[in-house]
Each structure stands twice: as C-alpha cells, then as structure tokens.
C-alpha cells in the first residue's frame, strides 16, 4: 500500500481571543508576528497573523462562548536564543508559567508562558 496522505501540513492554529485588539497587539508587538488580514464571515471576527510560515487565526469570543468548542493546548514558537526571548517577555510583563527556560536535552530548551487571553504558549530552542 503506498504511503500517501491527504494531510500535508498545518494550515493555521486557531486561538480564542477574549479581547481581539489586545491579542493582535500582543502577537505583533511582543512576539513579532506579521498581520495578514481580518474577516467577519458571520457573527465572529477572525484575525490572521503569520510568523515563519505558520499562521495563527485569532477567533473572537462573543456572548460568553469562551470554550464550548474546545481550546488549543499550546502554540510552540521556535526561537534562536531562548534566554534573550525570555528577557523580552519579562520586559513586557508577560504572565510566566515556567520560572525560567528548562533544558530538555541535547542543547534543547523550552519555556511556557501565557498570552493575553490566557492561552498557553511555549518557546522552543533546539
């Protein structure tokens, strides 16, 4: 049987945004994403941002429909210098989950923190 699949990669990662403007600002100004576009195909507004070929779709939360359809566990961002990135996040008063970058073996490190809507984010260097 040939090893073929319809699944070819990640299109985007959807993250709930409790405050759309605050979330867009955070991803652009703090994490360095580039703004792509915004749409409102129905009641909910969507904003698309890109970093290194990965697209994040911010999904507006309305009428308390915060997590009825699930949440993203975390979004991992690849970084070239996790210690500089950690200092950058601290300078922006970002909520930290981990106390500092952790070694996860063979020159690899990770660190967890929260975005403006409480989403769990990870820095990864490897």
C-alpha positions as CSV (number, residue, x, y, z in Angstrom):
1,X,0.0,0.0,0.0
2,X,1.5,3.4,-1.0
3,X,2.3,5.8,1.9
4,X,0.2,8.7,0.7
5,X,-1.9,11.1,2.7
6,X,-4.4,13.9,2.2
7,X,-2.8,15.6,5.2
8,X,0.1,17.7,4.0
9,X,0.8,20.2,6.8
10,X,-0.6,22.8,9.2
11,X,-2.8,25.5,7.7
12,X,-3.2,27.5,10.8
13,X,-3.6,27.3,14.6
14,X,-6.8,28.8,16.0
15,X,-6.6,30.6,19.4
16,X,-9.6,32.1,21.2
17,X,-9.2,35.9,21.8
18,X,-11.1,37.4,24.7
19,X,-10.1,40.9,23.5
20,X,-9.2,40.9,19.8
21,X,-7.3,44.2,19.8
22,X,-5.2,43.2,22.8
23,X,-4.5,39.8,21.3
24,X,-3.5,41.3,17.9
25,X,-1.2,43.8,19.6
26,X,0.4,41.0,21.7
27,X,1.2,38.7,18.8
28,X,2.5,41.6,16.6
29,X,4.3,43.8,19.1
30,X,5.6,41.2,21.6
31,X,6.0,38.1,19.5
32,X,6.9,39.6,16.1
33,X,4.0,38.1,14.1
34,X,3.0,39.9,10.8
35,X,-0.6,40.9,10.4
36,X,-2.2,39.3,7.3
37,X,-6.0,40.1,7.4
38,X,-9.2,40.2,9.3
39,X,-12.6,38.9,8.2
40,X,-16.0,38.6,9.8
41,X,-17.8,35.7,7.9
42,X,-20.6,35.6,10.4
43,X,-21.0,36.9,14.0
44,X,-17.4,36.1,15.0
45,X,-14.4,38.2,13.7
46,X,-11.2,36.3,12.7
47,X,-7.7,37.8,12.5
48,X,-4.9,36.1,10.7
49,X,-1.2,36.6,11.7
50,X,2.0,34.9,10.4
51,X,5.4,34.1,11.7
52,X,8.0,32.0,9.9
53,X,5.4,30.3,7.6
54,X,3.0,29.4,10.4
55,X,-0.4,31.1,10.6
56,X,-2.3,31.8,13.7
57,X,-6.1,32.5,13.5
58,X,-7.4,34.6,16.4
59,X,-11.0,33.8,17.0
60,X,-13.1,36.4,18.7
61,X,-15.0,35.3,21.8
62,X,-18.6,36.6,22.0
63,X,-21.5,36.1,24.3
64,X,-19.6,34.0,26.8
65,X,-19.0,31.3,24.2
66,X,-15.5,31.0,25.5
67,X,-14.6,27.4,25.2
68,X,-17.7,25.4,24.1
69,X,-15.8,24.0,21.1
70,X,-12.5,23.4,22.8
71,X,-9.3,25.2,23.4
72,X,-5.8,25.0,22.0
73,X,-3.4,23.3,24.4
74,X,-0.5,25.4,23.4
75,X,1.3,27.0,20.5
76,X,5.1,26.5,20.3
77,X,7.3,29.2,18.9
78,X,10.7,28.3,17.7
79,X,13.4,30.8,18.9
80,X,17.1,31.3,18.1
81,X,18.0,32.4,21.7
82,X,15.6,31.4,24.3
83,X,17.3,33.4,27.1
84,X,17.0,36.6,25.1
85,X,13.4,35.8,24.3
86,X,12.7,35.1,28.0
87,X,14.1,38.5,28.9
88,X,12.0,40.1,26.2
89,X,8.8,38.5,27.6
90,X,9.7,39.6,31.2
91,X,10.2,43.2,29.9
92,X,6.6,43.1,28.5
93,X,5.2,41.8,31.9
94,X,4.0,38.6,30.2
95,X,2.5,36.0,32.6
96,X,5.0,33.2,33.1
97,X,4.1,29.6,33.7
98,X,7.7,28.3,33.9
99,X,10.1,30.1,36.2
100,X,12.9,30.0,33.6
101,X,13.9,28.2,30.4
102,X,14.4,24.5,31.0
103,X,16.9,22.1,29.4
104,X,15.1,19.3,27.7
105,X,18.3,17.5,26.5
106,X,21.0,17.8,23.8
107,X,21.0,21.6,23.5
108,X,17.2,21.9,23.5
109,X,15.3,24.2,25.8
110,X,11.7,25.2,26.4
111,X,9.7,27.7,28.4
112,X,6.0,28.2,28.9
113,X,4.0,31.5,29.3
114,X,0.5,32.9,28.7
115,X,-0.9,35.1,26.0
116,X,-3.4,37.9,26.6
117,X,-6.4,35.6,26.6
118,X,-4.9,33.0,28.9
119,X,-3.6,30.8,26.1
120,X,-0.6,28.6,26.9
121,X,2.4,29.4,24.7
122,X,5.8,27.8,24.5
123,X,9.2,29.0,23.5
124,X,11.4,26.2,22.0
125,X,15.1,26.3,21.0
126,X,16.6,23.2,19.6
